Amino acid sequence: MVDEDDLRETIIETHRDVKWICRTLAQMEHRDAATEERLRALENWRSERVQ
């Protein structure tokens, strides 16, 4: 059987990993949104320049 302390430590490590993954995904989404915004601005600038 699994020792209770080992199980508790595994749960704590998993919780830390999940929090890290959630933070990383949030940062990636923020960067993607910023990149998308810059891309749209460039597309608008280019379309204005062509006209």
Secondary structure, 3 states (H helix, E strand, C coil): CCCHHHHHHHHHHHHHHHHHHHHHHHHHHHHHHHHHHHHHHHHHHHHHHHC
